[in-house]
Amino acid sequence: MWKTVVAPNETPALLSTRAGVPVCAILRANRLFSPAWLLPGREIDVPDDCASSDFPCPALAARVPAQAHRFFYGSAREIARASGLPLRAVLAHANERAPWDAPRPLTLPEIDARWRLRTILPGEAPALTLSERAVNALWGAAYPGMKMLFYTGD
């Protein structure tokens, strides 16, 4: 393992190519869930190989735990409202950032009745499980006012 500083305009893919290891290995070595945290000027650890670690693989964490899928058509906001999913989860599943309001067909995992959508309250710091982070497409901190899906039981 060696250390490097992320250069300006250096993408995670470029860093991965330079290091000769997949992006997910770099994320795991630095305990990051998203390449968005590889900011210019940040010192990071670069592993020599894809050795296993106790930190979950971000690619596996992004899989939503669901059995069935439902078809939706509309803007991302309309689909989020109809599906009961947070907007960021719909956008992450669509693998798009914009345009948010362009109608499109989209198939989303069906979240069963054991999941509840609620808003995080001021002063609340919920400890989210990996499944809850994946369903909500949340890789950073949860802030007051965010609408999130919480698992209510088996």
C-alpha positions as CSV (number, residue, x, y, z in Angstrom):
1,M,0.0,0.0,0.0
2,W,1.2,3.5,-0.8
3,K,-0.1,7.0,-0.3
4,T,-0.8,9.6,-3.0
5,V,-2.6,13.0,-3.2
6,V,-5.5,13.3,-5.6
7,A,-4.5,15.8,-8.3
8,P,-6.8,18.5,-9.7
9,N,-8.9,17.1,-12.6
10,E,-7.9,13.5,-11.7
11,T,-10.9,11.2,-12.0
12,P,-11.3,8.0,-10.0
13,A,-10.9,6.1,-13.3
14,L,-7.6,7.9,-14.1
15,L,-6.3,7.2,-10.5
16,S,-7.4,3.6,-10.9
17,T,-5.5,3.3,-14.2
18,R,-2.4,5.0,-12.8
19,A,-2.4,2.7,-9.7
20,G,-3.3,-0.5,-11.6
21,V,-6.2,-1.5,-9.3
22,P,-10.0,-1.1,-9.6
23,V,-11.7,2.0,-8.3
24,C,-13.6,-0.1,-5.7
25,A,-10.2,-1.3,-4.2
26,I,-9.2,2.3,-3.7
27,L,-12.5,3.1,-2.2
28,R,-12.3,0.2,0.2
29,A,-8.7,1.0,1.2
30,N,-9.9,4.5,2.2
31,R,-13.2,3.4,3.7
32,L,-15.2,5.4,1.2
33,F,-18.6,4.6,-0.3
34,S,-18.4,6.9,-3.3
35,P,-15.8,8.2,-5.8
36,A,-17.2,11.7,-5.1
37,W,-15.1,11.7,-1.9
38,L,-11.9,11.4,-3.9
39,L,-11.5,15.2,-4.0
40,P,-8.4,17.1,-5.3
41,G,-5.8,17.6,-2.6
42,R,-7.0,14.7,-0.5
43,E,-4.3,12.2,0.6
44,I,-5.4,8.6,0.0
45,D,-4.1,5.1,0.4
46,V,-3.7,3.1,-2.7
47,P,-3.6,-0.7,-2.3
48,D,-1.2,-2.9,-4.2
49,D,-4.0,-5.3,-5.1
50,C,-7.7,-6.1,-4.4
51,A,-7.1,-7.6,-1.0
52,S,-10.2,-8.1,1.1
53,S,-11.0,-5.8,4.0
54,D,-13.6,-5.4,6.7
55,F,-15.1,-2.5,4.8
56,P,-18.0,-3.5,2.4
57,C,-17.5,-3.4,-1.3
58,P,-19.2,-0.3,-2.6
59,A,-20.4,-2.1,-5.8
60,L,-22.2,-4.7,-3.7
61,A,-23.5,-2.1,-1.2
62,A,-25.3,-0.3,-4.1
63,R,-27.5,-3.3,-4.7
64,V,-31.0,-2.7,-3.4
65,P,-32.4,-5.6,-1.4
66,A,-35.6,-6.4,-3.2
67,Q,-37.3,-9.3,-4.8
68,A,-39.6,-7.8,-7.4
69,H,-39.5,-4.8,-9.8
70,R,-42.1,-2.3,-10.9
71,F,-42.2,-0.3,-14.1
72,F,-42.7,3.5,-13.9
73,Y,-42.9,6.2,-16.4
74,G,-42.5,9.9,-15.7
75,S,-40.0,12.4,-14.4
76,A,-37.7,11.4,-11.6
77,R,-39.8,13.5,-9.1
78,E,-43.0,11.8,-10.3
79,I,-41.4,8.4,-10.1
80,A,-40.0,9.1,-6.6
81,R,-43.5,10.1,-5.4
82,A,-45.2,7.1,-7.0
83,S,-42.7,4.6,-5.8
84,G,-42.2,5.9,-2.3
85,L,-38.4,6.1,-2.8
86,P,-36.3,9.1,-2.1
87,L,-35.5,11.2,-5.2
88,R,-31.7,10.5,-4.8
89,A,-32.4,6.8,-4.9
90,V,-34.5,7.1,-8.1
91,L,-31.7,9.2,-9.7
92,A,-29.0,6.7,-8.6
93,H,-31.0,3.8,-9.9
94,A,-31.6,5.6,-13.2
95,N,-27.8,6.3,-13.2
96,E,-28.5,9.9,-14.2
97,R,-28.0,13.3,-12.6
98,A,-30.1,15.3,-15.1
99,P,-32.5,16.1,-16.5
100,W,-34.6,15.4,-13.4
101,D,-37.9,16.4,-15.1
102,A,-37.6,14.7,-18.4
103,P,-40.2,11.8,-18.7
104,R,-38.6,8.4,-19.0
105,P,-39.4,4.7,-18.5
106,L,-37.7,3.2,-15.4
107,T,-37.9,-0.1,-13.7
108,L,-37.2,0.1,-9.9
109,P,-36.9,-2.5,-7.2
110,E,-40.1,-2.9,-5.2
111,I,-39.6,-2.1,-1.6
112,D,-41.9,-4.2,0.6
113,A,-44.1,-3.1,3.5
114,R,-41.3,-3.5,6.0
115,W,-39.7,-0.3,4.8
116,R,-41.1,3.1,6.0
117,L,-40.4,6.5,4.5
118,R,-39.8,9.2,7.1
119,T,-38.0,12.5,7.5
120,I,-35.0,12.8,9.7
121,L,-35.6,15.3,12.6
122,P,-33.2,17.9,13.8
123,G,-30.8,16.5,16.4
124,E,-31.4,12.9,15.2
125,A,-28.3,11.0,14.1
126,P,-29.7,7.6,12.8
127,A,-27.3,4.7,12.7
128,L,-28.1,3.3,9.2
129,T,-27.5,-0.3,8.2
130,L,-25.7,-1.1,4.9
131,S,-29.1,-2.1,3.4
132,E,-30.7,1.2,4.5
133,R,-27.8,3.1,2.9
134,A,-28.1,1.2,-0.3
135,V,-31.9,1.6,-0.6
136,N,-31.5,5.4,0.1
137,A,-28.5,5.7,-2.2
138,L,-26.8,7.5,0.7
139,W,-23.0,7.1,1.0
140,G,-22.3,10.1,3.3
141,A,-24.0,11.6,6.4
142,A,-27.7,11.7,6.9
143,Y,-28.9,15.3,7.6
144,P,-32.1,16.7,9.2
145,G,-34.9,17.2,6.6
146,M,-33.8,14.2,4.4
147,K,-36.5,11.8,3.5
148,M,-35.2,8.2,4.0
149,L,-36.5,4.7,4.0
150,F,-36.0,2.8,7.3
151,Y,-36.3,-1.0,7.7
152,T,-38.9,-1.7,10.4
153,G,-38.5,-5.5,11.0
154,D,-38.1,-8.9,9.6
